[in-house]
């Protein structure tokens, strides 16, 4: 697990679930997202970052991973957002 602060100093928790999935979660009063014509999530932007894009990169524990897919998660806590990224080296 790695904790990285966004541009407003709010913690984002990065957690490697397995060799191909990373969860990113944290407090976010709002988030933006977009989908392609097939309904697949292509972008997810937490308040204050990070902005995650399919085809983009995410750094976890010093290693760059390419984002293959983004899946938002339902979270019970108010003002918390979470996504699971499918990644590859």
Secondary structure, 3 states (H helix, E strand, C coil): CEEEECCCCCEEEEEEEECCEEEEEEECCCEEEEECCCCCEEEEEECCCCEEECCCEEEECCEEEEEEEEEECCCCCCCEEEEEEEEEC
